[in-house]
Amino acid sequence: MRYRETTAMLNQLATNMSMADEKDYNKWMGVITKLCNQANKALSKTITSEDRRNVPITGLTLKKKSNPRSQGKERYKSINEKERRRKKR
């Protein structure tokens, strides 16, 4: 959940920064760089590399959609095919 919230905010920031003029862009890139460096230093003290390996990555897998038509052995038949079969009987 934190990852999703953080990326949403950073995507919005990146969008806004891409439309800014060069001076403002460079100013904000400096601020972001400093913030990233501070965050990395703080996290490196509290989180070991072993902890990083054990963090499950969720949200990156795609759920397979269940298709009720493919549950049986036969393929799905359209209404036209069903009607033709009824007429033959």
C-alpha positions as CSV (number, residue, x, y, z in Angstrom):
1,M,0.0,0.0,0.0
2,R,2.9,2.4,0.8
3,Y,4.5,1.6,-2.5
4,R,1.3,2.3,-4.4
5,E,0.7,5.6,-2.6
6,T,4.4,6.7,-3.1
7,T,4.5,5.9,-6.8
8,A,1.2,7.7,-7.4
9,M,2.5,10.8,-5.8
10,L,5.9,10.6,-7.6
11,N,4.2,10.0,-10.9
12,Q,2.1,13.1,-10.4
13,L,5.2,15.1,-9.4
14,A,7.1,13.8,-12.5
15,T,4.2,14.8,-14.7
16,N,4.2,18.3,-13.3
17,M,7.9,18.7,-13.4
18,S,8.1,17.6,-17.1
19,M,5.9,20.6,-17.9
20,A,7.9,23.1,-15.8
21,D,10.6,25.4,-17.3
22,E,14.2,24.3,-17.1
23,K,15.1,26.5,-14.0
24,D,12.2,25.0,-11.9
25,Y,12.9,21.5,-13.2
26,N,16.6,21.7,-12.1
27,K,15.6,23.2,-8.7
28,W,13.2,20.4,-8.0
29,M,15.5,17.7,-9.3
30,G,18.1,18.9,-6.7
31,V,15.5,18.7,-4.0
32,I,14.5,15.2,-5.0
33,T,18.1,14.0,-5.2
34,K,18.8,15.3,-1.7
35,L,15.6,13.6,-0.4
36,C,16.6,10.3,-2.0
37,N,20.1,10.4,-0.6
38,Q,18.7,11.1,2.9
39,A,16.1,8.3,2.6
40,N,18.8,5.9,1.4
41,K,21.1,6.8,4.3
42,A,18.3,6.4,6.9
43,L,17.0,3.1,5.4
44,S,20.5,1.6,5.2
45,K,20.9,2.0,8.9
46,T,17.5,0.4,9.7
47,I,17.1,-2.2,7.0
48,T,19.7,-4.8,6.3
49,S,20.2,-6.4,2.9
50,E,18.7,-9.6,4.3
51,D,15.5,-7.8,5.2
52,R,15.3,-6.4,1.6
53,R,15.5,-10.0,0.2
54,N,12.7,-11.2,2.4
55,V,10.2,-8.5,1.5
56,P,7.5,-10.0,-0.6
57,I,6.7,-8.1,-3.8
58,T,3.0,-8.0,-4.3
59,G,0.9,-6.3,-6.9
60,L,3.2,-7.3,-9.7
61,T,1.5,-10.5,-10.6
62,L,-1.5,-10.6,-12.9
63,K,-4.5,-12.6,-11.9
64,K,-5.7,-15.1,-14.4
65,K,-9.2,-14.3,-15.4
66,S,-11.5,-17.3,-15.0
67,N,-13.4,-18.0,-18.1
68,P,-16.6,-19.9,-17.4
69,R,-16.7,-21.0,-21.1
70,S,-13.3,-22.7,-20.9
71,Q,-14.2,-24.8,-17.8
72,G,-15.7,-27.7,-19.8
73,K,-14.1,-29.9,-22.3
74,E,-16.0,-28.6,-25.2
75,R,-15.5,-25.2,-26.8
76,Y,-18.1,-22.5,-26.4
77,K,-20.8,-22.6,-29.1
78,S,-22.5,-19.5,-30.3
79,I,-26.2,-19.1,-30.4
80,N,-26.2,-19.7,-34.2
81,E,-24.5,-23.1,-33.8
82,K,-26.9,-24.1,-31.1
83,E,-29.9,-23.1,-33.3
84,R,-28.6,-25.2,-36.2
85,R,-28.3,-28.2,-34.0
86,R,-31.8,-27.7,-32.7
87,K,-33.2,-27.5,-36.2
88,K,-31.5,-30.7,-37.3
89,R,-33.1,-32.7,-34.4
